[in-house]
Amino acid sequence: MIELPEAFKKKMKGLLETEYEAFLESYEKERVQGLRLNPGKAEAEEFLAKAPFHLTKIPWTKEGYYYDSGDRPGKHPYHEAGLYYIQEPSAMAVVELLEPKPGDCVLDLCAAPGGKTTQIAGHLLGEGFLLSNEIHPARAKILSQNVERMGIRNAVVANETPERLAERFPEFFDKIVVDAPCSGEGMFRKDEEARSQWSPDHVIMCAARQRQILDHAAQMLKAGGRMVYSTCTFSPEEDEQTIETFLSDHPEFEIEDMGTREGLSPGKPEWGTLSMETLRKTYRIWPHLSEGEGHYLAVLRKTGKDDGTWKRKVPKYLKDKAVWKEYEGFCRELFTEPERYLDREEYILFGDQLYLLPPQMIDLAGLKVVRPGLHMGTMKKNRFEPSHALALSMKEEEAVRRFSMKADGMEAVRYLKGETLRIEEAINCDLNGQKGWVLMTVDGWSLGFSKLAGGILKNHYPKGLRWMGGTVFVS
């Protein structure tokens, strides 16, 4: 039985009144689990036909599915190929309300571990620009790894404060997500640490921090732009009251009415301090009313029209002819259409690491950047070695040489464990007498690189990602 803080129970009983018992009983139910498909990788129809999981639709998001507790989607080759992201179902509602579209410039301000970032990228489909920021360095690294696994090409991962970003990106973004750090009440059913750290003082501290973050986010949104604020807490101080304060301090913003959404309940104006009736247009997800953990969401529109006067400072792109020559030779070896990668100007060199920046990215000088764009690979002595990120960003038909594996066969498992494979194990491809980089695929989806020589595929799956011993799930 989950032990909830007594002060929390007293508070929720006062807020919910007749609904309190049903709310309390929800903590004894098994929590639901979800995964969200990556439209940048796979079509839903094809994935659902092949996936060995028991999936049912999540009502508030197009790509989201509940899966059964007996499924193991986190230990399957499709997960390593970035076909889906395992995410708490309620959290998927945020980006659905943001409605990013290809070509938008989007900021995910408090982004780790990457659920909302990867969902935004799925809506952008490689067009536009996504800045994904996380203030804590260790969490920023995890965020970067998830951006890589999902094959995202047009994202930059930063490790900055909201204040510093606001200085560099004034009125820059079309859309912003502020999934604010909170007291975590909505996660009590799944997170013992959140329960142990909770206190009324912690709620007040979180609310003050959230209001500062929102103030900085407001500076970065274009006039006419949309911002979604979200928390995974029930406290009115962090939810309705934070939005009240923000609207009072920022008269250029208004709550945008996104209509009724299945599974989402309206906000509570009576839980505010100013009786703003428009708070009813915000949303709550209750664990006793919907299949998901607790969440609060508010859609905010910045009024006015962007005048387009802001000019970005252009980064220092690659000019080294020797580096470009090595990279060009690699492109002509690997890609079926190398010119798609050679007609770009937005390459930069970080030490010996080559990156392709989104064309909208500003000058990187002075910014703490974890991943400045798509990591193409490493410049080594007289050669270029491609990155794992590049492999995961590719489609099967882009590679001149590819080695096909099946998710329900052992070749994919052996590859993920770091083992060497031989070309005679390939499915429907002829690599006899060839050498060079080979794209490894599972059921047609990219999984990583190997290097072919003498009929042997030397495994280049990153050592830190390799599967260890024990039970491995294959369908």
C-alpha positions in Angstrom: 0.0 0.0 0.0 1.3 3.4 -0.9 1.9 5.7 2.1 1.0 9.3 1.2 2.1 12.3 3.2 -0.6 13.2 5.8 -0.4 16.9 4.9 -1.0 16.0 1.3 -4.0 13.9 2.0 -5.5 16.6 4.2 -5.0 19.2 1.4 -6.5 17.0 -1.3 -9.5 16.1 0.8 -10.2 19.8 1.2 -9.8 20.4 -2.5 -11.7 17.4 -3.9 -14.4 17.0 -1.2 -16.8 14.3 -2.6 -14.3 13.1 -5.2 -11.6 12.5 -2.6 -12.3 8.8 -1.8 -12.2 7.9 -5.5 -9.0 9.9 -5.9 -7.4 8.0 -2.9 -8.5 4.6 -4.3 -6.7 5.4 -7.6 -3.4 4.9 -5.7 -4.2 1.3 -5.1 -4.6 0.6 -8.9 -1.8 -0.6 -11.1 -0.4 2.4 -13.0 -0.7 2.4 -16.7 2.3 2.4 -19.0 2.6 3.9 -22.5 4.8 4.2 -25.6 4.6 6.8 -28.3 5.5 6.0 -31.9 8.2 8.0 -33.7 6.6 9.2 -37.0 10.0 10.2 -38.3 10.9 6.6 -38.4 7.8 4.4 -38.9 4.3 4.5 -40.2 1.8 3.4 -37.5 0.2 0.8 -39.7 3.4 -1.0 -40.4 4.7 -0.8 -36.9 1.4 -2.1 -35.4 1.5 -5.0 -37.8 5.0 -6.0 -36.7 5.2 -5.1 -33.0 4.8 -8.0 -30.6 3.1 -5.9 -27.9 -0.4 -5.6 -26.6 -1.3 -2.0 -27.5 -4.4 0.1 -27.0 -4.9 3.7 -28.0 -4.3 6.6 -25.6 -7.2 9.0 -26.3 -5.5 12.4 -26.1 -2.6 11.7 -28.5 -2.3 10.5 -32.0 0.9 8.4 -31.7 0.4 7.1 -28.1 -0.5 3.6 -26.9 -0.9 1.9 -23.6 1.0 -1.4 -23.3 0.4 -4.4 -21.0 2.5 -4.8 -17.9 3.8 -8.1 -19.3 5.2 -6.5 -22.4 8.9 -5.5 -22.5 9.2 -2.7 -25.1 12.3 -1.3 -23.5 14.3 -4.5 -24.3 13.5 -5.0 -27.9 15.5 -4.1 -31.1 12.7 -1.7 -32.2 13.5 0.4 -29.1 17.2 0.6 -30.0 16.2 1.6 -33.5 14.2 4.6 -32.1 10.8 3.5 -33.4 9.1 4.6 -30.1 9.7 6.4 -26.9 8.4 4.9 -23.6 6.6 7.7 -21.9 4.0 8.2 -19.1 0.6 8.6 -21.0 -0.5 11.9 -19.4 2.8 13.6 -20.4 1.9 13.0 -24.1 -1.0 15.5 -23.9 1.4 18.5 -23.7 2.7 18.4 -27.2 -0.7 17.6 -28.7 -1.9 20.9 -27.3 1.2 22.7 -28.5 0.5 21.6 -32.1 4.0 22.1 -33.6 4.1 22.0 -37.4 7.0 21.4 -39.9 9.0 24.6 -40.2 8.3 25.9 -36.7 11.1 27.0 -34.4 10.3 25.3 -31.1 11.9 25.5 -27.6 11.5 22.7 -25.0 12.8 24.6 -22.0 13.0 22.0 -19.2 13.4 19.0 -21.5 15.1 16.0 -19.8 14.7 13.1 -20.1 13.3 13.9 -23.6 9.8 12.7 -23.9 8.3 16.0 -25.1 11.4 16.9 -27.1 11.1 13.7 -29.1 7.4 14.1 -29.5 7.9 17.7 -30.9 10.5 16.4 -33.3 8.0 13.8 -34.5 5.6 16.7 -35.4 8.4 18.7 -37.1 9.4 15.8 -39.3 12.9 17.2 -39.9 11.7 20.7 -40.9 12.2 23.7 -38.7 14.4 24.0 -35.6 14.1 22.5 -32.1 16.1 23.8 -29.2 16.0 21.3 -26.3 17.4 22.6 -23.0 18.1 21.0 -19.6 19.8 22.9 -16.8 21.2 19.9 -15.0 24.3 18.5 -16.8 23.8 14.8 -16.1 20.1 15.0 -17.2 21.2 17.0 -20.3 23.4 14.1 -21.3 20.4 11.6 -21.0 18.3 14.1 -23.1 21.0 14.1 -25.8 21.1 10.3 -25.9 17.4 10.2 -26.4 17.6 12.7 -29.2 20.2 10.5 -30.9 18.2 7.3 -30.5 15.2 8.8 -32.1 17.2 9.8 -35.1 16.4 13.6 -34.8 18.3 15.7 -37.3 17.1 19.3 -36.5 17.6 19.6 -32.8 20.2 21.3 -30.6 20.6 20.2 -27.0 21.7 22.9 -24.6 22.6 22.9 -20.9 21.7 26.5 -20.0 19.6 28.5 -17.5 16.4 30.0 -18.8 17.8 33.5 -18.1 20.8 33.0 -20.3 18.7 31.6 -23.2 16.3 34.5 -22.9 19.3 36.8 -23.5 20.3 35.0 -26.7 16.9 34.2 -28.2 14.6 37.2 -27.7 11.2 36.6 -29.4 12.8 33.9 -31.5 10.4 30.8 -31.1 7.1 30.1 -32.6 6.2 27.6 -29.9 7.5 26.8 -26.4 7.0 24.0 -23.9 7.6 24.8 -20.3 7.2 21.4 -18.5 8.2 23.0 -15.2 10.0 21.3 -12.3 7.4 20.7 -9.7 6.5 19.0 -6.4 5.6 15.9 -8.3 2.3 15.0 -6.6 1.0 13.5 -9.8 3.9 11.0 -9.8 3.3 9.7 -6.2 1.9 6.5 -7.5 5.1 5.6 -9.4 7.8 7.6 -7.6 8.7 7.0 -3.9 11.3 9.8 -4.0 8.7 12.3 -4.9 6.6 11.2 -2.0 9.5 11.4 0.5 10.6 14.9 -0.7 7.1 16.5 -0.6 6.2 19.2 1.9 4.0 22.3 1.9 7.2 24.4 1.8 8.5 22.5 -1.2 5.3 23.3 -3.1 5.7 27.0 -2.4 9.4 26.9 -3.4 8.4 25.1 -6.7 5.7 27.7 -7.5 8.2 30.6 -7.1 10.7 28.8 -9.4 8.0 28.1 -12.0 7.0 31.7 -12.2 10.6 32.8 -12.8 11.0 30.2 -15.6 7.7 31.3 -17.2 8.9 34.9 -17.2 12.0 34.0 -19.1 10.1 31.8 -21.5 7.7 34.7 -22.3 10.7 36.8 -23.5 11.6 34.1 -26.0 8.2 33.6 -27.6 7.3 35.6 -30.8 4.2 37.7 -30.8 1.4 35.5 -32.0 3.2 32.4 -30.7 1.9 29.6 -28.4 3.3 28.3 -25.2 2.2 25.3 -23.2 2.9 25.3 -19.4 2.6 21.9 -17.7 3.3 20.3 -14.3 2.8 16.8 -12.9 1.3 18.1 -9.7 -2.1 18.8 -8.3 -1.2 21.9 -6.1 -3.2 25.0 -7.2 -0.2 27.1 -6.1 1.8 25.5 -8.9 -1.0 25.3 -11.4 -4.0 27.7 -11.6 -2.3 30.3 -9.2 0.9 30.2 -11.2 -1.0 30.9 -14.4 -3.0 33.7 -12.7 0.2 35.4 -11.6 1.8 35.0 -15.0 -1.3 36.6 -16.8 -1.3 39.4 -14.3 2.4 40.1 -14.9 2.1 39.6 -18.7 -1.0 41.3 -20.1 0.3 40.5 -23.6 -0.7 36.8 -23.0 -4.0 35.1 -22.8 -5.3 31.5 -22.2 -6.0 29.9 -25.6 -9.2 27.8 -25.8 -8.2 24.5 -27.3 -11.7 23.0 -26.8 -12.8 19.8 -25.0 -10.3 17.0 -25.1 -11.1 13.4 -24.3 -9.6 12.3 -20.9 -8.7 15.9 -20.0 -10.8 17.7 -17.3 -11.1 21.5 -17.1 -9.0 23.7 -14.7 -10.5 25.0 -11.5 -11.0 28.8 -11.4 -12.2 28.5 -7.8 -8.7 27.2 -6.8 -7.1 30.5 -7.9 -7.0 33.7 -5.9 -8.3 36.1 -8.5 -11.4 34.2 -9.8 -10.2 34.2 -13.4 -13.0 32.3 -15.2 -10.6 31.7 -18.2 -8.7 29.2 -16.0 -11.5 26.8 -16.9 -9.9 26.6 -20.3 -6.8 25.0 -18.8 -6.7 21.3 -18.2 -6.1 18.7 -15.6 -5.6 14.9 -15.9 -6.9 13.1 -12.8 -5.8 9.5 -12.0 -9.3 8.6 -10.8 -11.0 9.9 -14.0 -8.5 9.0 -16.7 -5.9 6.3 -17.4 -2.8 8.3 -16.6 -0.9 10.1 -13.8 -1.7 13.6 -12.5 -1.0 16.5 -14.9 -1.9 20.1 -15.3 -1.7 22.0 -18.7 -2.3 25.6 -19.8 -2.1 26.9 -23.4 -0.9 30.5 -23.5 -1.0 32.7 -26.6 1.1 35.8 -27.0 -1.0 38.4 -28.6 0.2 40.7 -31.4 2.1 40.0 -34.6 5.7 39.2 -35.1 7.5 42.1 -36.9 10.3 39.9 -38.1 13.0 42.4 -37.2 15.2 40.1 -35.1 18.3 39.0 -36.8 20.3 36.0 -35.8 24.1 35.9 -35.5 25.3 33.2 -37.9 27.6 30.5 -36.5 31.1 29.9 -37.8 30.6 27.2 -40.3 33.2 24.7 -41.6 35.8 26.2 -44.0 38.6 23.6 -43.7 39.0 22.3 -47.3 41.0 19.2 -46.1 38.3 18.2 -43.7 35.6 18.7 -46.4 37.5 16.6 -48.8 37.6 13.6 -46.4 34.0 14.1 -45.6 33.0 14.3 -49.2 34.8 11.1 -50.0 32.9 9.4 -47.2 29.5 10.7 -48.4 30.1 9.3 -51.9 31.0 5.9 -50.4 28.0 5.6 -48.0 25.0 7.5 -49.4 22.9 6.6 -52.5 22.3 10.3 -53.0 25.5 12.0 -51.5 24.6 15.4 -52.9 21.8 15.7 -50.4 24.5 15.9 -47.7 27.0 17.9 -49.8 24.9 20.9 -50.8 24.6 22.1 -47.2 26.6 24.9 -45.6 25.7 24.4 -42.0 28.5 22.1 -40.9 30.7 22.9 -37.9 33.7 21.2 -36.4 33.9 20.8 -32.6 37.5 19.7 -32.1 37.5 16.6 -34.3 33.7 16.1 -34.2 31.6 17.1 -37.3 28.1 18.3 -36.8 25.3 19.4 -39.2 23.5 22.4 -37.6 19.8 23.2 -38.2 20.0 26.2 -40.6 18.1 28.5 -38.0 20.7 28.0 -35.2 22.4 31.1 -33.9 26.1 31.5 -33.1 27.1 29.0 -30.5 29.8 31.1 -28.8 29.2 31.5 -25.1 26.4 28.9 -24.9 26.7 25.6 -23.1 25.8 23.1 -25.9 25.7 19.4 -25.4 24.7 18.5 -29.0 24.9 21.3 -31.6 22.9 19.4 -34.2 23.2 16.1 -36.0 26.5 14.4 -35.1 27.9 13.2 -38.4 31.1 11.6 -37.1 34.7 12.0 -36.2 37.7 13.3 -38.2 40.5 10.8 -37.7 43.9 10.7 -39.4 43.3 10.6 -43.2 39.7 9.3 -42.7 36.2 10.1 -41.5 34.4 7.7 -39.1 30.6 8.1 -39.0 28.7 8.4 -35.8 26.0 6.2 -34.3 23.7 9.3 -34.5 24.1 9.4 -38.2 23.1 5.8 -38.6 20.0 6.2 -36.5 19.0 9.3 -38.6 19.1 7.4 -41.9 16.5 5.5 -43.8 17.4 2.1 -45.2 17.3 3.3 -48.8 19.8 6.0 -48.2 22.7 3.5 -47.7 24.7 2.0 -50.6 25.5 -1.1 -48.4 23.1 -2.5 -45.8 22.8 -5.7 -43.8 19.2 -6.7 -43.0 18.2 -8.5 -39.8 14.9 -9.6 -38.3 13.7 -8.5 -34.9 12.7 -12.1 -34.1 16.0 -13.5 -35.2 19.3 -13.8 -33.2 21.4 -11.7 -35.7 19.9 -8.4 -34.3 20.5 -9.5 -30.7 24.1 -10.5 -31.5 24.7 -7.2 -33.2 23.3 -5.3 -30.2 25.6 -7.3 -27.9 28.6 -6.1 -30.0 29.3 -9.4 -31.8 31.0 -9.7 -35.2 28.7 -11.0 -38.0 29.5 -12.5 -41.4 27.9 -11.4 -44.7 26.5 -14.8 -45.4 24.1 -14.2 -42.5 22.5 -11.2 -44.4 18.9 -11.3 -45.6 18.3 -10.7 -49.3 21.5 -8.7 -50.0 24.8 -9.4 -51.7 27.9 -7.9 -50.2 30.4 -10.4 -51.6 33.7 -8.7 -52.5 32.7 -5.4 -51.0 34.2 -3.3 -48.2 33.4 -0.2 -46.3 30.7 1.1 -44.1 27.4 -0.9 -43.9 24.1 0.3 -42.4 22.7 -2.4 -40.1 18.9 -2.6 -40.2 16.2 -4.5 -38.3 13.0 -5.2 -40.3 14.0 -2.2 -42.6 14.8 0.3 -39.8 18.3 1.5 -39.1 20.1 0.2 -36.0 23.8 1.2 -36.4 26.9 0.8 -38.5 29.4 -2.0 -39.1 32.5 -1.9 -41.3 32.9 -4.7 -43.9 36.2 -6.2 -44.9 36.9 -9.8 -46.1 33.3 -10.9 -45.6 33.5 -9.9 -41.9 31.3 -7.1 -40.4 33.3 -5.4 -37.6 30.7 -4.2 -35.1 30.5 -0.4 -34.5 27.5 -0.4 -32.1 28.6 1.9 -29.3 30.1 0.0 -26.3 28.0 1.9 -23.8 24.8 0.9 -25.4 25.4 -2.8 -26.0 23.1 -5.4 -24.5 24.6 -7.4 -21.8 23.9 -11.1 -20.8 20.6 -12.3 -19.4 17.2 -12.8 -20.9 16.6 -10.9 -24.1 13.1 -10.3 -25.5 12.5 -11.3 -29.1 9.1 -12.1 -30.4 
